[in-house]
Amino acid sequence: MRDCKAPVPPEFEPDRLCVLHFTLRVESQCGEIRRETAVKEITKQRQEEIAAFLAEQGERLARVATGGAALTDAMKARILSTFLTLINLRESLDRSASRQAARPVSR
């Protein structure tokens, strides 16, 4: 997916990814993180890393989506789908943290 032939927005230049490939990568990463949070307890530090990832990717995507780039309706729909994926992962992260907090401390 590196070095896309489609235009690469400046926000995605460090990754050398077009909008489509950026959204596909973010959705794949979100799936991996969701599986991670579902099968094991995660540390507070890892929760913070995931929250930072969500914020960073969402901000980059928002800058592209609202920055005046010519986007097709299909690409706008893909971007919205990726935002929904980010939101759902945030909710999953919050549920995971709540489950962990509700567990009794074993000694």
MARBA-3410 file (N, C-alpha, C, O; in Angstrom, 1 decimal):
107
0.8,-1.2,0.0,0.0,0.0,0.0,0.9,1.3,0.0,0.3,2.4,-0.1 ~ 2.1,1.2,0.1,3.0,2.3,0.1,3.1,2.9,-1.3,2.9,2.2,-2.3 ~ 3.4,4.2,-1.3,3.7,4.8,-2.6,2.5,4.7,-3.5,2.6,4.2,-4.6 ~ 1.3,5.2,-3.1,0.1,5.2,-3.9,0.3,6.0,-5.2,1.0,6.9,-5.2 ~ -0.4,5.5,-6.2,-0.4,6.2,-7.4,-1.5,7.3,-7.4,-1.4,8.3,-8.2
-2.5,7.2,-6.5,-3.5,8.3,-6.4,-2.9,9.4,-5.6,-1.8,9.3,-5.0 ~ -3.5,10.6,-5.7,-2.9,11.8,-5.0,-2.8,11.5,-3.5,-3.7,10.9,-2.9 ~ -1.7,12.0,-2.9,-1.5,11.8,-1.5,-1.6,13.2,-0.8,-0.8,14.1,-1.1 ~ -2.6,13.3,0.0,-2.8,14.6,0.7,-1.6,14.9,1.6,-0.9,14.0,2.1 ~ -1.2,16.2,1.8,-0.1,16.5,2.7,-0.2,15.9,4.1,0.9,15.5,4.6
-1.4,15.7,4.6,-1.5,15.1,5.9,-1.1,13.7,6.0,-0.7,13.2,7.0 ~ -1.1,13.0,4.8,-0.8,11.6,4.8,0.6,11.4,4.1,1.0,10.3,3.9 ~ 1.3,12.5,3.8,2.6,12.4,3.1,3.6,11.6,3.9,4.3,10.8,3.2 ~ 3.7,11.7,5.2,4.7,10.9,5.9,4.4,9.4,5.7,5.4,8.6,5.7 ~ 3.2,9.0,5.5,2.8,7.6,5.2,2.9,7.2,3.8,2.9,6.0,3.4
2.9,8.2,2.9,2.9,8.1,1.5,1.6,7.2,1.1,1.7,6.3,0.2 ~ 0.5,7.6,1.6,-0.8,6.9,1.4,-1.8,7.9,0.8,-1.9,9.0,1.3 ~ -2.6,7.4,-0.1,-3.8,8.1,-0.6,-4.9,8.0,0.5,-4.7,7.2,1.4 ~ -6.0,8.7,0.3,-7.1,8.7,1.2,-7.6,7.2,1.4,-7.8,6.8,2.5 ~ -7.8,6.5,0.3,-8.3,5.2,0.3,-7.4,4.3,1.2,-7.9,3.6,2.1
-6.2,4.3,0.8,-5.3,3.3,1.5,-5.1,3.8,3.0,-4.9,2.9,3.9 ~ -5.1,5.1,3.3,-5.0,5.5,4.7,-6.2,5.0,5.5,-6.0,4.4,6.6 ~ -7.4,5.1,4.9,-8.6,4.6,5.6,-8.6,3.1,5.8,-8.9,2.6,6.9 ~ -8.1,2.4,4.8,-8.1,0.9,4.9,-7.1,0.5,6.0,-7.3,-0.4,6.8 ~ -5.9,1.2,6.1,-4.9,0.9,7.1,-5.5,1.2,8.5,-5.3,0.4,9.4
-6.1,2.4,8.6,-6.6,2.7,10.0,-7.7,1.7,10.4,-7.7,1.3,11.6 ~ -8.6,1.3,9.5,-9.6,0.3,9.9,-9.0,-1.0,10.2,-9.4,-1.7,11.1 ~ -7.9,-1.4,9.5,-7.2,-2.6,9.9,-6.6,-2.5,11.3,-6.7,-3.5,12.1 ~ -5.9,-1.4,11.5,-5.3,-1.2,12.8,-6.3,-1.2,13.9,-6.1,-1.8,15.0 ~ -7.5,-0.6,13.7,-8.6,-0.6,14.7,-9.1,-2.0,15.0,-9.3,-2.3,16.1
-9.2,-2.8,14.0,-9.6,-4.2,14.2,-8.6,-5.0,15.0,-9.0,-5.7,15.9 ~ -7.3,-4.8,14.8,-6.3,-5.4,15.6,-6.4,-4.9,17.0,-6.2,-5.8,18.0 ~ -6.5,-3.7,17.2,-6.6,-3.1,18.6,-7.9,-3.6,19.3,-7.8,-4.0,20.5 ~ -9.0,-3.7,18.6,-10.2,-4.2,19.2,-10.0,-5.6,19.7,-10.5,-6.0,20.8 ~ -9.4,-6.4,18.8,-9.2,-7.8,19.2,-8.2,-7.9,20.5,-8.4,-8.7,21.4
-7.3,-7.0,20.5,-6.3,-7.0,21.6,-7.1,-6.6,22.9,-6.9,-7.3,24.0 ~ -8.0,-5.7,22.9,-8.7,-5.2,24.1,-9.7,-6.3,24.5,-10.2,-6.3,25.6 ~ -10.2,-7.1,23.5,-11.2,-8.1,23.9,-10.7,-9.3,24.5,-11.4,-10.0,25.3 ~ -9.4,-9.7,24.2,-8.9,-10.9,24.7,-8.0,-10.8,26.0,-7.7,-11.8,26.6 ~ -7.5,-9.6,26.2,-6.6,-9.5,27.4,-6.8,-8.2,28.1,-7.3,-7.2,27.5
-6.4,-8.1,29.3,-6.4,-6.9,30.0,-5.3,-6.0,29.5,-4.2,-6.5,29.2 ~ -5.6,-4.7,29.4,-4.5,-3.8,28.9,-4.2,-2.8,30.0,-5.0,-2.4,30.8 ~ -3.0,-2.4,30.0,-2.5,-1.5,31.0,-3.0,-0.1,30.8,-3.5,0.2,29.7 ~ -2.9,0.7,31.8,-3.3,2.1,31.7,-2.5,2.8,30.6,-3.0,3.6,29.9 ~ -1.2,2.5,30.6,-0.4,3.1,29.6,-0.8,2.7,28.2,-0.8,3.6,27.3
-1.2,1.4,28.0,-1.6,1.0,26.7,-3.0,1.7,26.3,-3.2,2.1,25.1 ~ -3.8,1.9,27.3,-5.1,2.6,27.0,-4.8,4.0,26.6,-5.5,4.5,25.6 ~ -3.9,4.6,27.2,-3.5,6.0,26.8,-2.9,6.0,25.4,-3.1,6.9,24.6 ~ -2.1,5.0,25.0,-1.5,4.9,23.7,-2.6,4.8,22.7,-2.6,5.4,21.6 ~ -3.6,3.9,22.9,-4.7,3.7,22.0,-5.5,5.0,21.9,-5.9,5.3,20.7
-5.8,5.7,23.0,-6.5,6.9,22.9,-5.8,7.9,22.1,-6.4,8.7,21.3 ~ -4.5,8.0,22.2,-3.7,9.0,21.4,-3.7,8.6,19.9,-3.8,9.5,19.1 ~ -3.7,7.3,19.6,-3.8,6.8,18.3,-5.1,7.2,17.7,-5.1,7.7,16.5 ~ -6.2,7.0,18.4,-7.5,7.4,17.9,-7.6,8.9,17.6,-8.1,9.3,16.6 ~ -7.1,9.7,18.5,-7.2,11.1,18.3,-6.3,11.6,17.2,-6.8,12.4,16.3
-5.1,11.0,17.0,-4.2,11.4,16.0,-4.8,11.1,14.6,-4.8,11.9,13.7 ~ -5.3,9.8,14.5,-5.8,9.4,13.2,-7.1,10.1,12.8,-7.3,10.5,11.7 ~ -7.9,10.4,13.8,-9.2,11.1,13.6,-8.9,12.6,13.2,-9.5,13.1,12.3 ~ -7.9,13.2,13.8,-7.5,14.6,13.5,-7.0,14.6,12.0,-7.3,15.6,11.3 ~ -6.1,13.7,11.7,-5.5,13.7,10.3,-6.6,13.5,9.3,-6.7,14.2,8.3
-7.5,12.6,9.6,-8.6,12.3,8.6,-9.5,13.5,8.5,-10.0,13.9,7.4 ~ -9.8,14.2,9.7,-10.7,15.4,9.6,-10.1,16.5,8.8,-10.8,17.2,8.1 ~ -8.8,16.7,9.0,-8.1,17.8,8.2,-8.2,17.5,6.7,-8.4,18.4,5.9 ~ -8.1,16.3,6.3,-8.2,15.9,4.9,-9.7,16.1,4.4,-9.9,16.7,3.4 ~ -10.6,15.6,5.2,-12.0,15.7,4.9,-12.6,17.1,4.8,-13.5,17.3,4.0
-12.0,18.0,5.6,-12.6,19.3,5.6,-11.6,20.3,5.0,-11.9,21.5,5.0 ~ -10.6,19.9,4.4,-9.5,20.8,3.9,-9.7,21.2,2.4,-8.9,21.9,1.9 ~ -10.8,20.9,1.9,-11.1,21.4,0.5,-10.6,20.5,-0.6,-10.7,20.9,-1.8 ~ -10.1,19.3,-0.3,-9.7,18.4,-1.3,-11.0,17.9,-2.1,-12.0,17.7,-1.5 ~ -10.8,17.7,-3.4,-11.9,17.2,-4.2,-12.1,15.7,-3.8,-11.2,14.9,-4.2
-13.2,15.3,-3.2,-13.4,14.0,-2.8,-14.7,13.5,-3.4,-15.7,14.2,-3.5 ~ -14.7,12.3,-4.0,-15.9,11.7,-4.5,-16.9,11.4,-3.4,-16.5,11.3,-2.3 ~ -18.1,11.2,-3.8,-19.1,10.7,-2.8,-18.7,9.4,-2.1,-18.9,9.2,-0.9 ~ -18.1,8.5,-3.0,-17.7,7.2,-2.4,-16.6,7.4,-1.4,-16.5,6.7,-0.4 ~ -15.7,8.3,-1.7,-14.6,8.6,-0.8,-15.1,9.2,0.5,-14.6,8.9,1.6
-16.0,10.1,0.4,-16.6,10.8,1.6,-17.3,9.7,2.4,-17.2,9.7,3.7 ~ -18.0,8.7,1.8,-18.6,7.6,2.5,-17.5,6.8,3.2,-17.7,6.3,4.4 ~ -16.4,6.5,2.6,-15.3,5.7,3.2,-14.8,6.5,4.4,-14.5,5.8,5.4 ~ -14.6,7.8,4.3,-14.1,8.6,5.4,-15.0,8.5,6.6,-14.6,8.3,7.7 ~ -16.3,8.7,6.3,-17.3,8.6,7.4,-17.3,7.2,8.0,-17.4,7.1,9.2
-17.1,6.1,7.2,-17.1,4.8,7.7,-15.8,4.6,8.7,-15.9,4.0,9.7 ~ -14.7,5.2,8.3,-13.5,5.2,9.1,-13.7,5.9,10.4,-13.2,5.5,11.4 ~ -14.4,7.1,10.3,-14.7,7.8,11.6,-15.5,6.9,12.5,-15.3,6.9,13.7 ~ -16.5,6.3,11.9,-17.4,5.4,12.7,-16.5,4.3,13.4,-16.7,3.9,14.5 ~ -15.6,3.7,12.6,-14.7,2.7,13.2,-13.9,3.2,14.3,-13.7,2.5,15.3
-13.4,4.4,14.2,-12.6,5.1,15.3,-13.5,5.3,16.5,-13.1,5.0,17.6 ~ -14.7,5.7,16.3,-15.6,6.0,17.4,-16.0,4.6,18.1,-16.0,4.5,19.3 ~ -16.3,3.6,17.3,-16.6,2.3,17.9,-15.4,1.7,18.7,-15.6,1.1,19.7 ~ -14.2,1.9,18.2,-13.0,1.4,18.9,-12.9,2.2,20.3,-12.6,1.6,21.3 ~ -13.2,3.5,20.2,-13.1,4.3,21.5,-14.1,3.7,22.5,-13.8,3.6,23.7
-15.3,3.4,22.0,-16.3,2.8,22.9,-15.9,1.5,23.4,-16.1,1.1,24.6 ~ -15.3,0.7,22.6,-14.8,-0.6,23.0,-13.7,-0.5,24.0,-13.6,-1.3,25.0 ~ -12.8,0.5,23.8,-11.8,0.7,24.8,-12.3,1.1,26.1,-11.9,0.7,27.2 ~ -13.4,2.0,26.1,-14.0,2.4,27.4,-14.7,1.2,28.1,-14.6,1.1,29.3 ~ -15.3,0.3,27.3,-16.0,-0.9,27.9,-14.9,-1.8,28.5,-15.1,-2.3,29.6
-13.8,-1.9,27.8,-12.7,-2.8,28.3,-12.2,-2.2,29.6,-11.9,-3.0,30.6 ~ -12.0,-0.9,29.7,-11.5,-0.3,30.9,-12.5,-0.5,32.1,-12.1,-0.7,33.2 ~ -13.8,-0.3,31.7,-14.8,-0.5,32.8,-14.8,-1.9,33.3,-15.0,-2.2,34.5 ~ -14.7,-2.9,32.4,-14.6,-4.3,32.8,-13.5,-4.6,33.8,-13.6,-5.2,34.8 ~ -12.3,-4.0,33.4,-11.1,-4.2,34.2,-11.3,-3.6,35.6,-10.9,-4.1,36.6
-11.9,-2.4,35.6,-12.1,-1.7,36.9,-13.0,-2.4,37.8,-12.9,-2.3,39.0 ~ -14.0,-3.1,37.2,-15.0,-3.8,38.0,-14.5,-5.2,38.5,-15.1,-5.7,39.5 ~ -13.4,-5.7,38.0,-12.9,-6.9,38.5,-12.2,-6.7,39.9,-11.6,-5.7,40.1 ~ -12.5,-7.7,40.8,-11.8,-7.6,42.1,-10.3,-7.8,41.9,-9.8,-8.5,41.0 ~ -9.6,-7.2,42.7,-8.1,-7.3,42.7,-7.7,-8.6,43.4,-8.1,-8.9,44.5
-7.0,-9.4,42.6,-6.5,-10.7,43.2,-5.2,-10.5,43.9,-4.4,-9.8,43.5 ~ -5.1,-11.3,45.0,-3.9,-11.1,45.9,-3.2,-12.5,45.9,-2.2,-12.6,46.6
END
